[in-house]
Amino acid sequence: MQARMKNPAMVIPGALQPLMALAKAAEQGGVEKSILELVHLRVSQINGCSFCVDMSFQPGKVDKRLFAVSAWRDAPYFTEAERAALALSEAVTRLSDREDPVPDEIWDETTRHYDERALASIVLWIAMTNVWNRLNVSTRQIAGKWPRAEGSEAWSENAAAAR
């Protein structure tokens, strides 16, 4: 497979920085980074973004939970708070799959574990991941290839946050 073009955020001047800023802002909600990483992986799996799924697996860091994220409902490795975040991630990512895209039972379960600030963080993280997935999937970005935006030193240091 070959990429159709560079990631659009690398092509349009000024596009990458706001996306990076959104990632940094979303991390300020008090949600554990490990939960945001699970959310990122699950959303990327749903959207078929091999580039972002690949970014979830860091060299030298093996977490068997990552292998079970697609089966989180049945895997014993996740806390109730993580399960709530994963359920919300699926609902927000699959908006057209049901009449009530984010049902009250999913939202209410999530509010049992997260306050408004943390919920805002999770929802922003889901949205940001969906943006990156759509940019990467539509342009067929290649897993394991880490492009650099011209003039952007931030890309290589913050690639994981910018998924």
Secondary structure, 3 states (H helix, E strand, C coil): CCCCCCCHHHHCCCCHHHHHHHHHHHHHHCCCHHHHHHHHHHHHHHHCCHHHHHHHCCCCCCCHHHHHHHHCCCCCCCCHHHHHHHHHHHHHHCHHHCCCCCCHHHHHHHHHHCCHHHHHHHHHHHHHHHHHHHHHHHCCCCCCCCCCCCCCCHHHHHCCCCC
